[in-house]
Amino acid sequence: MSEALVSAADQEPVLTTFKVRVLLVDDQLIIVEAVRRMLSDQPDIEFHYVTDATKSLETALQLQPTVILQDLVMPTIDGFGQIVQYRAEEGLRHVPVIVLSAKEDPKLKAHSFSTGANDYMVKLPDKLELLARVRYHSGAHISRLQRDQAFRFLRESQKQLADANIELQKLAALDGLTGIANRRRFDDTMHIEWQRGQRDKKPLTLLLCDVDFFKLYNDSFGHLAGDLCLKKVAAVLTEHLKRPADLAARYGGEEFAIILPETPLTGAMIVAESCRRHLEQLAIENPQASTEFSCVTMSIGVASVVPSPASSIDELIQQADRALYAAKNAGRNRVVHADEPPGPTPSNQGNAAA
């Protein structure tokens, strides 16, 4: 490659890869240490803190965090005043702010949102909830930063249009609620991995996961609690994916999917069982569930195939769906693979699929 071409390639603008960067503003070191420990084993999250309220604005402007965890009660200036300062700065106006409060107070919560906060948590939240909210708000903010940057590129050069459109397509492939891949991304990835598996003659495995009795949970606790429940399920699934090629996606409603390229059935069953057990161990209360379990659980159907011209993506999805139905019919909160013998025919298909 000529020097001129190398130079042109180096000057070509590309979208910045932003890292999740958390700034905690709290004057209590015990809270700082607790939050630090919750985030310390997450390699994709960068943690910073400040205990002096007078330095929070300057620190936030320098760090440009993707989310701010803001305590309400601090010396010199309270959390509401600090949020007003953030929103007055162009560089921080859109940075998500999660209020950390010692009280579950509707008035404090309402005032937090009216001041400009994006979320409200009673401290200390559990680790999974904190991670889910930090990643959700950071993901939305990072998407905004990348989108704005992409639009600037589009205005600057017609040549950059194709590259920026590719990046915008990636941004459009995330589920707005859970922050993981959406159905469109799932379909695209299945197509790509099917072609790769057919070329390399390696297995492609699909997990279809459905939250048991989710409608009853929604009816009992409301849509906000239901949304948080789905975020926790998404966090559980992504927690157990170890390779860059593995993908967790929201398939639809309370149904999720995991694509595991180059993974045999035995390995996929281990991943599926780990996900199922992890969600059960969270013990999210669901007293209306008409099984032996009074907590939120999920059923998982697993199917695996070496892609070939004699098979298809639709057939793989149907196999996983039948295995999922068999798991529901067998009592829920279990993992079933497509090669297992079918259980007894249910008398009510609608109930088994709930």
VEXDREN-2710 file (C-alpha; in Angstrom, 1 decimal):
% VEXDREN-2710
k/r/px/py/pz
1/MET/0.0/0.0/0.0
2/SER/1.3/3.4/-0.9
3/GLU/2.2/6.1/1.6
4/ALA/-0.6/8.3/0.3
5/LEU/-3.2/5.6/0.7
6/VAL/-2.0/4.8/4.3
7/SER/-2.2/8.5/5.1
8/ALA/-5.7/8.8/3.8
9/ALA/-6.8/5.7/5.7
10/ASP/-5.3/7.2/8.9
11/GLN/-7.2/10.4/8.5
12/GLU/-10.5/8.7/7.8
13/PRO/-12.9/9.4/10.7
14/VAL/-14.2/6.5/12.7
15/LEU/-16.7/6.4/15.5
16/THR/-15.2/6.5/18.9
17/THR/-15.4/3.4/21.1
18/PHE/-16.7/4.7/24.4
19/LYS/-16.2/2.8/27.7
20/VAL/-18.7/2.7/30.5
21/ARG/-17.4/5.3/32.9
22/VAL/-19.1/5.7/36.3
23/LEU/-18.7/8.8/38.5
24/LEU/-20.0/8.4/42.1
25/VAL/-20.5/11.6/44.0
26/ASP/-21.0/10.7/47.7
27/ASP/-19.3/12.0/50.9
28/GLN/-19.5/8.7/52.7
29/LEU/-16.5/6.5/52.1
30/ILE/-18.3/3.4/53.2
31/ILE/-20.8/3.9/50.3
32/VAL/-17.9/4.6/47.9
33/GLU/-16.1/1.4/48.9
34/ALA/-19.4/-0.7/48.6
35/VAL/-20.1/0.6/45.1
36/ARG/-16.4/0.1/44.1
37/ARG/-16.6/-3.5/45.1
38/MET/-19.8/-4.1/43.2
39/LEU/-18.1/-2.8/40.0
40/SER/-14.6/-4.0/40.6
41/ASP/-15.0/-7.4/38.7
42/GLN/-16.5/-5.8/35.6
43/PRO/-13.7/-5.2/33.1
44/ASP/-15.9/-3.0/30.9
45/ILE/-16.7/-0.5/33.6
46/GLU/-14.4/2.3/34.8
47/PHE/-15.1/3.6/38.3
48/HIS/-14.3/7.1/39.7
49/TYR/-15.6/8.9/42.7
50/VAL/-15.5/12.3/44.5
51/THR/-16.4/13.0/48.1
52/ASP/-16.2/16.8/47.9
53/ALA/-19.4/18.2/46.5
54/THR/-17.6/21.4/45.4
55/LYS/-15.4/19.4/43.1
56/SER/-18.1/17.2/41.5
57/LEU/-18.8/19.6/38.6
58/GLU/-15.1/20.0/37.6
59/THR/-14.5/16.3/38.0
60/ALA/-17.5/15.4/35.8
61/LEU/-16.4/17.9/33.1
62/GLN/-12.9/16.4/33.1
63/LEU/-14.0/12.7/33.2
64/GLN/-17.0/12.9/30.9
65/PRO/-18.7/9.9/32.6
66/THR/-21.4/7.8/30.9
67/VAL/-23.4/7.9/34.1
68/ILE/-23.3/9.8/37.4
69/LEU/-24.4/8.2/40.7
70/GLN/-25.4/11.2/42.8
71/ASP/-26.0/11.2/46.5
72/LEU/-28.7/13.7/47.7
73/VAL/-27.5/14.7/51.1
74/MET/-24.0/16.3/50.9
75/PRO/-22.3/19.2/52.7
76/THR/-22.1/22.6/51.0
77/ILE/-24.6/21.8/48.2
78/ASP/-27.2/19.1/48.0
79/GLY/-27.7/16.6/45.2
80/PHE/-30.5/18.5/43.6
81/GLY/-28.3/21.6/43.3
82/GLN/-25.6/19.5/41.8
83/ILE/-28.0/18.0/39.2
84/VAL/-29.0/21.6/38.2
85/GLN/-25.3/22.4/37.7
86/TYR/-24.8/19.4/35.5
87/ARG/-27.8/20.3/33.3
88/ALA/-26.5/23.8/32.9
89/GLU/-23.3/22.6/31.4
90/GLU/-23.4/21.7/27.7
91/GLY/-20.8/19.0/28.2
92/LEU/-22.9/17.3/30.9
93/ARG/-26.5/18.2/29.8
94/HIS/-27.3/14.7/28.5
95/VAL/-25.1/12.6/30.9
96/PRO/-27.5/10.2/32.7
97/VAL/-27.8/10.9/36.5
98/ILE/-29.0/8.2/38.9
99/VAL/-29.9/9.5/42.3
100/LEU/-28.8/7.5/45.3
101/SER/-31.0/8.1/48.2
102/ALA/-31.4/6.6/51.7
103/LYS/-35.2/7.0/51.4
104/GLU/-37.9/5.4/49.2
105/ASP/-39.8/8.8/49.2
106/PRO/-42.2/9.5/46.3
107/LYS/-41.7/13.3/46.8
108/LEU/-37.9/13.0/46.7
109/LYS/-38.2/10.8/43.7
110/ALA/-40.6/13.2/41.9
111/HIS/-38.3/16.2/42.7
112/SER/-35.3/14.3/41.5
113/PHE/-36.9/13.7/38.1
114/SER/-38.2/17.3/37.8
115/THR/-34.7/18.5/38.6
116/GLY/-33.2/16.5/35.7
117/ALA/-32.3/13.0/37.1
118/ASN/-32.8/10.0/34.9
119/ASP/-33.3/7.4/37.6
120/TYR/-33.6/6.9/41.4
121/MET/-32.3/4.1/43.5
122/VAL/-32.4/3.5/47.3
123/LYS/-28.9/2.8/48.4
124/LEU/-27.4/0.4/48.6
125/PRO/-29.1/-1.5/45.7
126/ASP/-28.2/-5.1/45.0
127/LYS/-25.3/-5.6/42.6
128/LEU/-27.3/-7.0/39.7
129/GLU/-29.7/-4.1/39.8
130/LEU/-26.9/-1.6/39.9
131/LEU/-25.1/-3.2/37.0
132/ALA/-28.3/-3.4/35.0
133/ARG/-29.1/0.3/35.5
134/VAL/-25.5/1.5/35.0
135/ARG/-25.2/-0.5/31.7
136/TYR/-28.7/0.6/30.5
137/HIS/-28.2/4.3/31.0
138/SER/-24.6/4.2/29.9
139/GLY/-25.6/2.3/26.8
140/ALA/-28.2/4.8/25.9
141/HIS/-25.8/7.7/26.5
142/ILE/-23.0/6.0/24.5
143/SER/-25.5/5.4/21.7
144/ARG/-26.4/9.1/21.7
145/LEU/-22.7/10.1/21.6
146/GLN/-22.0/7.7/18.7
147/ARG/-25.1/8.8/16.9
148/ASP/-24.2/12.5/17.2
149/GLN/-20.7/11.8/16.1
150/ALA/-22.0/9.8/13.1
151/PHE/-24.2/12.7/12.0
152/ARG/-21.2/15.0/12.1
153/PHE/-19.3/12.6/9.9
154/LEU/-22.3/12.5/7.5
155/ARG/-22.3/16.3/7.2
156/GLU/-18.5/16.4/6.6
157/SER/-18.1/14.0/3.8
158/GLN/-20.1/12.0/1.3
159/LYS/-17.4/9.4/1.4
160/GLN/-18.0/8.8/5.1
161/LEU/-21.7/8.1/4.5
162/ALA/-21.4/4.4/4.0
163/ASP/-19.2/3.8/7.0
164/ALA/-21.4/5.9/9.3
165/ASN/-24.5/4.1/8.1
166/ILE/-23.0/0.8/9.1
167/GLU/-22.4/2.2/12.6
168/LEU/-25.9/3.6/12.8
169/GLN/-27.3/0.2/11.9
170/LYS/-25.4/-1.2/14.9
171/LEU/-26.9/1.4/17.1
172/ALA/-30.3/0.5/15.8
173/ALA/-29.8/-3.2/16.7
174/LEU/-30.1/-2.7/20.5
175/ASP/-33.3/-3.4/22.5
176/GLY/-34.4/-0.1/24.0
177/LEU/-35.5/-1.6/27.4
178/THR/-32.8/-4.2/28.2
179/GLY/-29.8/-2.8/26.3
180/ILE/-29.0/-6.1/24.7
181/ALA/-29.4/-7.1/21.0
182/ASN/-32.9/-6.8/19.5
183/ARG/-34.8/-9.1/17.2
184/ARG/-33.2/-7.4/14.1
185/ARG/-29.7/-8.0/15.4
186/PHE/-30.7/-11.6/16.2
187/ASP/-31.9/-12.3/12.7
188/ASP/-28.8/-10.7/11.2
189/THR/-26.4/-12.6/13.5
190/MET/-28.2/-15.9/12.8
191/HIS/-27.8/-15.4/9.1
192/ILE/-24.1/-14.6/9.5
193/GLU/-23.3/-17.5/11.9
194/TRP/-25.3/-19.9/9.7
195/GLN/-23.2/-19.2/6.7
196/ARG/-20.0/-19.4/8.8
197/GLY/-21.1/-22.7/10.3
198/GLN/-21.9/-24.1/6.9
199/ARG/-18.5/-23.0/5.6
200/ASP/-16.5/-24.3/8.6
201/LYS/-18.7/-27.3/9.3
202/LYS/-19.0/-26.3/13.0
203/PRO/-22.1/-26.6/15.2
204/LEU/-24.4/-23.6/15.7
205/THR/-26.5/-23.8/18.9
206/LEU/-29.6/-21.8/19.8
207/LEU/-31.2/-21.2/23.2
208/LEU/-34.7/-19.9/23.5
209/CYS/-35.5/-18.6/27.0
210/ASP/-38.9/-17.6/28.3
211/VAL/-39.7/-16.1/31.7
212/ASP/-42.2/-18.3/33.4
213/PHE/-45.6/-16.7/34.4
214/PHE/-44.3/-13.2/33.4
215/LYS/-47.8/-11.9/32.8
216/LEU/-48.8/-12.8/36.3
217/TYR/-45.7/-11.0/37.6
218/ASN/-46.6/-7.9/35.6
219/ASP/-50.2/-8.0/36.8
220/SER/-49.0/-8.4/40.4
221/PHE/-46.3/-5.7/40.6
222/GLY/-46.9/-3.4/37.6
223/HIS/-45.1/-2.6/34.4
224/LEU/-42.2/-0.8/36.0
225/ALA/-41.3/-3.8/38.1
226/GLY/-41.9/-6.0/35.0
227/ASP/-39.4/-3.9/33.0
228/LEU/-36.8/-4.1/35.8
229/CYS/-37.4/-7.9/35.9
230/LEU/-36.6/-8.2/32.2
231/LYS/-33.5/-6.1/32.6
232/LYS/-32.3/-8.5/35.3
233/VAL/-33.0/-11.5/33.1
234/ALA/-31.0/-9.8/30.3
235/ALA/-28.2/-9.2/32.7
236/VAL/-28.2/-12.8/33.9
237/LEU/-28.0/-14.1/30.3
238/THR/-25.1/-11.7/29.3
239/GLU/-23.3/-12.6/32.5
240/HIS/-22.8/-16.2/31.2
241/LEU/-21.6/-15.4/27.7
242/LYS/-17.8/-15.7/27.6
243/ARG/-16.9/-15.2/24.0
244/PRO/-17.2/-12.2/21.7
245/ALA/-19.2/-14.2/19.1
246/ASP/-21.8/-15.3/21.6
247/LEU/-25.0/-13.2/21.5
248/ALA/-27.9/-12.6/23.9
249/ALA/-31.0/-11.0/22.3
250/ARG/-34.5/-10.0/23.3
251/TYR/-36.5/-12.2/21.0
252/GLY/-39.9/-10.7/21.8
253/GLY/-41.8/-9.8/25.0
254/GLU/-40.5/-11.9/27.8
255/GLU/-38.7/-14.3/25.5
256/PHE/-34.9/-14.1/25.0
257/ALA/-32.5/-16.0/22.7
258/ILE/-28.8/-16.9/22.9
259/ILE/-26.7/-17.7/19.9
260/LEU/-23.7/-19.9/20.6
261/PRO/-21.5/-20.4/17.5
262/GLU/-19.1/-23.3/17.4
263/THR/-20.7/-24.7/20.5
264/PRO/-21.8/-28.4/20.8
265/LEU/-25.0/-29.3/22.6
266/THR/-23.1/-30.4/25.8
267/GLY/-21.5/-27.0/26.2
268/ALA/-24.7/-25.2/25.4
269/MET/-26.6/-27.2/28.1
270/ILE/-24.1/-26.1/30.7
271/VAL/-24.6/-22.4/29.7
272/ALA/-28.4/-22.8/29.7
273/GLU/-28.4/-24.5/33.1
274/SER/-26.1/-21.8/34.6
275/CYS/-28.5/-19.1/33.3
276/ARG/-31.5/-20.9/34.7
277/ARG/-30.0/-21.5/38.1
278/HIS/-28.6/-17.9/38.3
279/LEU/-32.1/-16.4/37.8
280/GLU/-33.7/-18.8/40.3
281/GLN/-31.0/-17.8/42.9
282/LEU/-31.9/-14.2/42.5
283/ALA/-35.2/-15.1/44.2
284/ILE/-37.3/-12.4/42.6
285/GLU/-40.6/-12.8/44.3
286/ASN/-43.5/-14.0/42.1
287/PRO/-46.1/-15.4/44.5
288/GLN/-48.7/-15.9/41.7
289/ALA/-46.6/-18.5/39.9
290/SER/-48.6/-21.7/40.0
291/THR/-45.7/-24.0/40.5
292/GLU/-43.5/-25.1/43.5
293/PHE/-41.5/-22.0/42.9
294/SER/-42.6/-18.6/44.3
295/CYS/-40.0/-16.7/42.4
296/VAL/-39.3/-15.6/38.9
297/THR/-37.8/-18.5/36.8
298/MET/-37.3/-19.3/33.2
299/SER/-37.7/-22.2/30.9
300/ILE/-35.1/-22.8/28.2
301/GLY/-35.2/-24.8/24.9
302/VAL/-31.9/-25.8/23.3
303/ALA/-31.2/-26.9/19.8
304/SER/-28.0/-27.5/17.9
305/VAL/-27.1/-28.3/14.3
306/VAL/-24.1/-28.2/12.0
307/PRO/-25.5/-25.9/9.2
308/SER/-25.8/-27.5/5.8
309/PRO/-27.8/-27.0/2.6
310/ALA/-30.2/-29.8/3.9
311/SER/-31.2/-27.7/6.9
312/SER/-32.3/-24.2/7.6
313/ILE/-32.3/-21.4/10.2
314/ASP/-36.1/-21.8/10.5
315/GLU/-35.8/-25.5/11.3
316/LEU/-33.2/-24.7/14.0
317/ILE/-35.5/-22.1/15.6
318/GLN/-38.5/-24.5/15.4
319/GLN/-36.5/-27.2/17.2
320/ALA/-35.5/-24.8/20.0
321/ASP/-39.1/-23.6/20.2
322/ARG/-40.4/-27.2/20.5
323/ALA/-37.8/-27.8/23.2
324/LEU/-38.9/-24.7/25.0
325/TYR/-42.5/-25.8/24.9
326/ALA/-41.5/-29.2/26.2
327/ALA/-39.8/-27.4/29.1
328/LYS/-42.9/-25.5/29.8
329/ASN/-45.1/-28.6/29.6
330/ALA/-42.8/-30.5/31.9
331/GLY/-43.2/-28.0/34.8
332/ARG/-41.2/-24.9/33.8
333/ASN/-37.9/-23.7/35.4
334/ARG/-35.9/-26.3/33.5
335/VAL/-33.7/-26.8/30.4
336/VAL/-34.7/-29.2/27.6
337/HIS/-32.8/-29.9/24.4
338/ALA/-34.5/-30.8/21.1
339/ASP/-33.2/-34.4/21.1
340/GLU/-35.0/-35.3/24.4
341/PRO/-38.1/-37.5/24.1
342/PRO/-41.3/-35.3/24.0
343/GLY/-43.4/-35.2/27.2
344/PRO/-47.1/-35.9/27.4
345/THR/-49.4/-33.8/25.2
346/PRO/-50.7/-30.9/27.2
347/SER/-54.4/-30.3/27.6
348/ASN/-54.0/-26.5/27.2
349/GLN/-51.3/-25.2/25.0
350/GLY/-51.9/-21.6/26.0
351/ASN/-51.2/-22.4/29.7
352/ALA/-48.1/-24.3/29.0
353/ALA/-46.6/-21.4/27.0
354/ALA/-47.2/-18.9/29.7
END
